[in-house]
Amino acid sequence: MARVVINNPALPRSKSPHSNAVRVGNLIFVSGFPGYDANVQVPKGDFAAQMRLALTSVQATLEYAGSSLDKVAKVNVYLDRRADFDEMNEIYQEFFGSEPSQWPARTTIEARLPRKEFLLEIDCVAEV
């Protein structure tokens, strides 16, 4: 099976050494996206803005790779603050729908993230 590195030129490049995603067979493994904007700036303290930016980056990566959010099988969400869990769920449904039959499998973890201004990071696995 061929391994194809995917980097969407429309997305800002992270300074970290990783690709946006890797495709192996009919699966796309999307790297973790924090909520930064086109200038790689993080809306400090604004969880909702970061969540929407992160999910928009995930969506753009999937679409560039020939997939979409409705083909996501598994999502991992890493939260800096447990207090953001309910708001995360609300925004998550804006992207993945409000019906349980639409939702991919998901794990949510409270974690210390690599930059203090990051309030979350999201990665996923999808099919093509």
N, CA and C atoms as a LAMMPS dump frame, in Angstrom:
ITEM: TIMESTEP
0
ITEM: NUMBER OF ATOMS
384
ITEM: BOX BOUNDS ff ff ff
-5.0000000000000000e+02 5.0000000000000000e+02
-5.0000000000000000e+02 5.0000000000000000e+02
-5.0000000000000000e+02 5.0000000000000000e+02
ITEM: ATOMS id mol type element x y z
1 1 1 N 0.833 -1.18 0
2 1 2 C 0 0 0
3 1 3 C 0.881 1.248 0
4 2 1 N 0.558 2.166 -0.858
5 2 2 C 1.322 3.405 -0.939
6 2 3 C 0.937 4.349 0.199
7 3 1 N 1.911 5.087 0.656
8 3 2 C 1.72 6.105 1.689
9 3 3 C 1.849 7.454 1.006
10 4 1 N 0.81 8.29 1.112
11 4 2 C 0.801 9.586 0.442
12 4 3 C 0.694 10.686 1.494
13 5 1 N 1.661 11.593 1.5
14 5 2 C 1.649 12.733 2.416
15 5 3 C 0.759 13.814 1.819
16 6 1 N -0.091 14.395 2.652
17 6 2 C -1.056 15.403 2.207
18 6 3 C -0.802 16.704 2.96
19 7 1 N -0.539 17.762 2.2
20 7 2 C -0.396 19.102 2.762
21 7 3 C -1.224 20.056 1.923
22 8 1 N -2.279 20.575 2.506
23 8 2 C -3.166 21.494 1.811
24 8 3 C -2.489 22.861 1.729
25 9 1 N -2.156 23.341 0.516
26 9 2 C -1.47 24.633 0.397
27 9 3 C -2.325 25.817 0.849
28 10 1 N -3.625 25.62 0.984
29 10 2 C -4.507 26.7 1.44
30 10 3 C -4.442 26.899 2.952
31 11 1 N -3.848 25.936 3.659
32 11 2 C -3.756 26.031 5.117
33 11 3 C -2.392 26.561 5.531
34 12 1 N -2.335 27.262 6.66
35 12 2 C -1.035 27.735 7.138
36 12 3 C -0.156 26.559 7.543
37 13 1 N 1.134 26.687 7.32
38 13 2 C 2.075 25.632 7.688
39 13 3 C 2.471 25.785 9.152
40 14 1 N 2.372 24.708 9.855
41 14 2 C 2.829 24.664 11.237
42 14 3 C 4.351 24.693 11.249
43 15 1 N 4.921 25.184 12.316
44 15 2 C 6.374 25.155 12.465
45 15 3 C 6.85 23.789 12.944
46 16 1 N 5.923 22.955 13.36
47 16 2 C 6.262 21.601 13.817
48 16 3 C 6.486 20.697 12.609
49 17 1 N 7.368 19.71 12.741
50 17 2 C 7.679 18.828 11.61
51 17 3 C 6.648 17.718 11.426
52 18 1 N 5.535 18.051 10.787
53 18 2 C 4.512 17.052 10.474
54 18 3 C 3.695 17.513 9.272
55 19 1 N 3.054 16.558 8.628
56 19 2 C 2.18 16.869 7.496
57 19 3 C 0.764 17.11 8.006
58 20 1 N -0.082 17.678 7.143
59 20 2 C -1.492 17.845 7.51
60 20 3 C -2.159 16.496 7.696
61 21 1 N -1.795 15.553 6.829
62 21 2 C -2.4 14.222 6.885
63 21 3 C -1.549 13.242 6.086
64 22 1 N -1.845 11.969 6.274
65 22 2 C -1.221 10.903 5.491
66 22 3 C -2.328 9.953 5.062
67 23 1 N -2.293 9.596 3.791
68 23 2 C -3.257 8.615 3.275
69 23 3 C -2.539 7.289 3.084
70 24 1 N -3.142 6.243 3.622
71 24 2 C -2.663 4.88 3.431
72 24 3 C -3.882 4.059 3.019
73 25 1 N -3.844 3.515 1.82
74 25 2 C -5.011 2.789 1.324
75 25 3 C -6.192 3.732 1.221
76 26 1 N -7.316 3.328 1.793
77 26 2 C -8.507 4.185 1.736
78 26 3 C -8.73 4.958 3.036
79 27 1 N -7.675 5.065 3.859
80 27 2 C -7.781 5.807 5.118
81 27 3 C -6.921 7.067 5.085
82 28 1 N -7.443 8.122 5.699
83 28 2 C -6.716 9.377 5.84
84 28 3 C -6.54 9.645 7.329
85 29 1 N -5.289 9.8 7.736
86 29 2 C -4.942 10.086 9.123
87 29 3 C -4.595 11.569 9.205
88 30 1 N -5.475 12.35 9.823
89 30 2 C -5.299 13.8 9.91
90 30 3 C -4.544 14.138 11.19
91 31 1 N -3.481 14.928 11.044
92 31 2 C -2.7 15.372 12.2
93 31 3 C -3.544 16.249 13.114
94 32 1 N -3.078 16.408 14.331
95 32 2 C -3.775 17.265 15.276
96 32 3 C -3.711 18.724 14.857
97 33 1 N -4.864 19.369 14.846
98 33 2 C -4.943 20.797 14.538
99 33 3 C -5.377 21.554 15.778
100 34 1 N -4.572 22.519 16.22
101 34 2 C -5.051 23.457 17.235
102 34 3 C -5.878 24.518 16.516
103 35 1 N -6.421 25.438 17.252
104 35 2 C -7.258 26.465 16.642
105 35 3 C -6.49 27.71 16.292
106 36 1 N -5.69 27.655 15.22
107 36 2 C -5.007 28.864 14.777
108 36 3 C -5.562 29.323 13.435
109 37 1 N -5.356 30.607 13.168
110 37 2 C -5.921 31.203 11.961
111 37 3 C -4.932 31.126 10.797
112 38 1 N -5.25 31.805 9.7
113 38 2 C -4.429 31.754 8.486
114 38 3 C -3.023 32.31 8.694
115 39 1 N -2.83 33.106 9.724
116 39 2 C -1.51 33.666 10.036
117 39 3 C -0.815 32.897 11.15
118 40 1 N -1.327 31.714 11.451
119 40 2 C -0.83 30.845 12.526
120 40 3 C -0.882 31.583 13.871
121 41 1 N -1.911 32.398 14.028
122 41 2 C -2.156 33.093 15.285
123 41 3 C -3.322 32.415 15.996
124 42 1 N -3.212 32.323 17.308
125 42 2 C -4.234 31.665 18.119
126 42 3 C -5.081 32.73 18.815
127 43 1 N -6.418 32.677 18.667
128 43 2 C -7.269 33.602 19.412
129 43 3 C -7.162 33.278 20.909
130 44 1 N -6.344 34.001 21.62
131 44 2 C -6.029 33.683 23.02
132 44 3 C -7.261 33.752 23.904
133 45 1 N -7.503 32.672 24.62
134 45 2 C -8.587 32.605 25.58
135 45 3 C -9.966 32.404 24.989
136 46 1 N -10.082 32.347 23.668
137 46 2 C -11.389 32.225 23.014
138 46 3 C -11.587 30.784 22.55
139 47 1 N -12.171 29.97 23.426
140 47 2 C -12.331 28.552 23.114
141 47 3 C -13.171 28.339 21.864
142 48 1 N -14.3 29.029 21.755
143 48 2 C -15.199 28.827 20.614
144 48 3 C -14.493 29.125 19.296
145 49 1 N -13.749 30.213 19.24
146 49 2 C -13.026 30.556 18.008
147 49 3 C -11.983 29.495 17.684
148 50 1 N -11.245 29.041 18.693
149 50 2 C -10.235 28.008 18.46
150 50 3 C -10.87 26.709 17.98
151 51 1 N -11.983 26.326 18.564
152 51 2 C -12.651 25.079 18.181
153 51 3 C -13.113 25.146 16.728
154 52 1 N -13.72 26.252 16.356
155 52 2 C -14.201 26.381 14.976
156 52 3 C -13.035 26.423 13.984
157 53 1 N -11.957 27.097 14.34
158 53 2 C -10.784 27.136 13.463
159 53 3 C -10.174 25.746 13.299
160 54 1 N -10.063 25.008 14.387
161 54 2 C -9.488 23.662 14.314
162 54 3 C -10.345 22.756 13.44
163 55 1 N -11.651 22.775 13.645
164 55 2 C -12.53 21.918 12.846
165 55 3 C -12.571 22.353 11.381
166 56 1 N -12.458 23.638 11.125
167 56 2 C -12.393 24.118 9.746
168 56 3 C -11.121 23.62 9.068
169 57 1 N -10.012 23.592 9.793
170 57 2 C -8.753 23.066 9.241
171 57 3 C -8.849 21.572 8.974
172 58 1 N -9.454 20.832 9.896
173 58 2 C -9.663 19.394 9.689
174 58 3 C -10.52 19.184 8.443
175 59 1 N -11.612 19.93 8.336
176 59 2 C -12.513 19.808 7.19
177 59 3 C -11.784 20.124 5.881
178 60 1 N -11.008 21.202 5.854
179 60 2 C -10.274 21.585 4.643
180 60 3 C -9.25 20.525 4.255
181 61 1 N -8.605 19.933 5.242
182 61 2 C -7.634 18.871 4.969
183 61 3 C -8.32 17.662 4.358
184 62 1 N -9.429 17.26 4.946
185 62 2 C -10.165 16.106 4.42
186 62 3 C -10.643 16.357 2.992
187 63 1 N -11.198 17.514 2.746
188 63 2 C -11.707 17.819 1.409
189 63 3 C -10.576 17.866 0.386
190 64 1 N -9.441 18.427 0.761
191 64 2 C -8.28 18.461 -0.133
192 64 3 C -7.809 17.043 -0.46
193 65 1 N -7.964 16.135 0.496
194 65 2 C -7.538 14.744 0.326
195 65 3 C -8.598 13.88 -0.353
196 66 1 N -9.746 14.459 -0.693
197 66 2 C -10.794 13.707 -1.369
198 66 3 C -11.791 13.048 -0.442
199 67 1 N -11.883 13.54 0.779
200 67 2 C -12.812 12.982 1.749
201 67 3 C -13.698 14.109 2.284
202 68 1 N -14.339 13.864 3.417
203 68 2 C -15.21 14.874 4.019
204 68 3 C -15.496 14.497 5.472
205 69 1 N -16.1 15.425 6.19
206 69 2 C -16.419 15.164 7.595
207 69 3 C -17.38 13.996 7.762
208 70 1 N -18.26 13.78 6.788
209 70 2 C -19.212 12.675 6.934
210 70 3 C -18.567 11.305 6.722
211 71 1 N -17.295 11.288 6.355
212 71 2 C -16.572 10.021 6.207
213 71 3 C -15.584 9.78 7.352
214 72 1 N -15.643 10.621 8.363
215 72 2 C -14.757 10.463 9.526
216 72 3 C -15.23 9.282 10.36
217 73 1 N -14.293 8.409 10.699
218 73 2 C -14.6 7.237 11.522
219 73 3 C -14.271 7.472 12.984
220 74 1 N -13.216 8.254 13.26
221 74 2 C -12.736 8.421 14.644
222 74 3 C -12.166 9.811 14.815
223 75 1 N -12.503 10.452 15.923
224 75 2 C -11.998 11.777 16.28
225 75 3 C -11.393 11.706 17.675
226 76 1 N -10.272 12.382 17.851
227 76 2 C -9.697 12.595 19.18
228 76 3 C -9.699 14.096 19.436
229 77 1 N -10.241 14.501 20.57
230 77 2 C -10.25 15.904 20.97
231 77 3 C -9.464 16.011 22.268
232 78 1 N -8.484 16.898 22.271
233 78 2 C -7.661 17.133 23.456
234 78 3 C -8.003 18.522 23.978
235 79 1 N -8.514 18.584 25.199
236 79 2 C -8.925 19.848 25.812
237 79 3 C -7.943 20.248 26.898
238 80 1 N -7.581 21.516 26.91
239 80 2 C -6.741 22.033 27.983
240 80 3 C -7.542 22.182 29.273
241 81 1 N -8.826 22.517 29.138
242 81 2 C -9.667 22.758 30.312
243 81 3 C -10.928 21.904 30.243
244 82 1 N -11.158 21.138 31.257
245 82 2 C -12.364 20.314 31.342
246 82 3 C -13.623 21.176 31.26
247 83 1 N -13.548 22.395 31.734
248 83 2 C -14.703 23.295 31.736
249 83 3 C -15.22 23.603 30.328
250 84 1 N -14.411 23.357 29.3
251 84 2 C -14.823 23.629 27.919
252 84 3 C -15.576 22.469 27.273
253 85 1 N -15.778 21.38 27.999
254 85 2 C -16.372 20.171 27.425
255 85 3 C -17.756 20.415 26.819
256 86 1 N -18.646 21.085 27.538
257 86 2 C -20.004 21.305 27.025
258 86 3 C -19.999 22.196 25.783
259 87 1 N -19.206 23.255 25.819
260 87 2 C -19.12 24.14 24.65
261 87 3 C -18.507 23.397 23.464
262 88 1 N -17.525 22.548 23.738
263 88 2 C -16.925 21.739 22.679
264 88 3 C -17.984 20.881 22.009
265 89 1 N -18.843 20.24 22.798
266 89 2 C -19.894 19.391 22.236
267 89 3 C -20.862 20.179 21.356
268 90 1 N -21.208 21.384 21.772
269 90 2 C -22.115 22.217 20.976
270 90 3 C -21.503 22.558 19.618
271 91 1 N -20.261 23.002 19.628
272 91 2 C -19.596 23.39 18.378
273 91 3 C -19.315 22.163 17.516
274 92 1 N -18.959 21.073 18.14
275 92 2 C -18.71 19.81 17.431
276 92 3 C -19.921 19.433 16.576
277 93 1 N -21.119 19.618 17.14
278 93 2 C -22.342 19.274 16.411
279 93 3 C -22.615 20.221 15.237
280 94 1 N -22.076 21.42 15.269
281 94 2 C -22.19 22.316 14.114
282 94 3 C -21.509 21.694 12.89
283 95 1 N -20.465 20.919 13.123
284 95 2 C -19.683 20.324 12.041
285 95 3 C -20.081 18.881 11.744
286 96 1 N -20.415 18.117 12.776
287 96 2 C -20.704 16.689 12.602
288 96 3 C -22.191 16.352 12.678
289 97 1 N -23.042 17.344 12.859
290 97 2 C -24.476 17.105 12.901
291 97 3 C -24.987 16.87 14.307
292 98 1 N -26.302 16.947 14.449
293 98 2 C -26.916 16.811 15.771
294 98 3 C -27.537 15.441 16.011
295 99 1 N -27.53 14.592 14.996
296 99 2 C -28.115 13.257 15.13
297 99 3 C -27.042 12.225 15.461
298 100 1 N -27.269 11.404 16.483
299 100 2 C -26.282 10.386 16.847
300 100 3 C -25.861 9.49 15.684
301 101 1 N -26.74 9.268 14.724
302 101 2 C -26.389 8.416 13.58
303 101 3 C -25.33 9.06 12.684
304 102 1 N -25.076 10.352 12.858
305 102 2 C -24.081 11.074 12.059
306 102 3 C -22.704 11.087 12.714
307 103 1 N -22.628 10.811 13.997
308 103 2 C -21.401 11.041 14.753
309 103 3 C -20.369 9.937 14.559
310 104 1 N -19.113 10.325 14.368
311 104 2 C -18.044 9.33 14.367
312 104 3 C -17.731 8.914 15.804
313 105 1 N -16.975 7.854 15.946
314 105 2 C -16.468 7.497 17.276
315 105 3 C -15.582 8.655 17.745
316 106 1 N -15.528 8.878 19.072
317 106 2 C -14.733 10 19.567
318 106 3 C -14.183 9.708 20.95
319 107 1 N -12.981 10.189 21.167
320 107 2 C -12.379 10.198 22.492
321 107 3 C -12.057 11.645 22.826
322 108 1 N -12.391 12.073 24.04
323 108 2 C -12.063 13.419 24.5
324 108 3 C -11.194 13.291 25.738
325 109 1 N -10.062 13.98 25.718
326 109 2 C -9.073 13.863 26.784
327 109 3 C -8.692 15.256 27.271
328 110 1 N -8.61 15.424 28.572
329 110 2 C -8.046 16.651 29.127
330 110 3 C -6.536 16.473 29.118
331 111 1 N -5.83 17.41 28.489
332 111 2 C -4.387 17.24 28.308
333 111 3 C -3.665 18.578 28.371
334 112 1 N -2.419 18.516 28.782
335 112 2 C -1.564 19.7 28.697
336 112 3 C -1.074 19.773 27.253
337 113 1 N -1.347 20.873 26.59
338 113 2 C -1.004 21.028 25.179
339 113 3 C 0.344 21.732 25.027
340 114 1 N 0.982 21.625 23.851
341 114 2 C 2.359 22.086 23.701
342 114 3 C 2.582 23.592 23.801
343 115 1 N 1.565 24.382 23.526
344 115 2 C 1.698 25.833 23.688
345 115 3 C 0.62 26.303 24.648
346 116 1 N 0.981 27.189 25.555
347 116 2 C 0.043 27.585 26.609
348 116 3 C -1.218 28.25 26.078
349 117 1 N -1.157 28.855 24.895
350 117 2 C -2.36 29.498 24.352
351 117 3 C -3.304 28.513 23.657
352 118 1 N -2.846 27.292 23.389
353 118 2 C -3.728 26.282 22.791
354 118 3 C -4.735 25.806 23.836
355 119 1 N -6.009 25.885 23.506
356 119 2 C -7.055 25.388 24.396
357 119 3 C -7.555 24.019 23.963
358 120 1 N -7.186 23.602 22.735
359 120 2 C -7.62 22.305 22.224
360 120 3 C -6.759 21.896 21.047
361 121 1 N -6.865 20.634 20.709
362 121 2 C -6.283 20.091 19.486
363 121 3 C -7.18 18.939 19.044
364 122 1 N -7.357 18.795 17.727
365 122 2 C -8.251 17.768 17.184
366 122 3 C -7.539 17.006 16.077
367 123 1 N -7.623 15.68 16.119
368 123 2 C -7.161 14.852 15.007
369 123 3 C -8.252 13.853 14.664
370 124 1 N -8.103 13.183 13.537
371 124 2 C -9.119 12.207 13.147
372 124 3 C -8.593 11.214 12.124
373 125 1 N -9.389 10.184 11.907
374 125 2 C -9.156 9.198 10.854
375 125 3 C -10.442 9.13 10.038
376 126 1 N -10.292 9.199 8.719
377 126 2 C -11.455 9.156 7.827
378 126 3 C -11.184 8.209 6.673
379 127 1 N -12.261 7.809 6.015
380 127 2 C -12.109 7.024 4.794
381 127 3 C -12.23 7.957 3.597
382 128 1 N -11.716 7.5 2.465
383 128 2 C -11.795 8.302 1.248
384 128 3 C -13.155 8.085 0.619
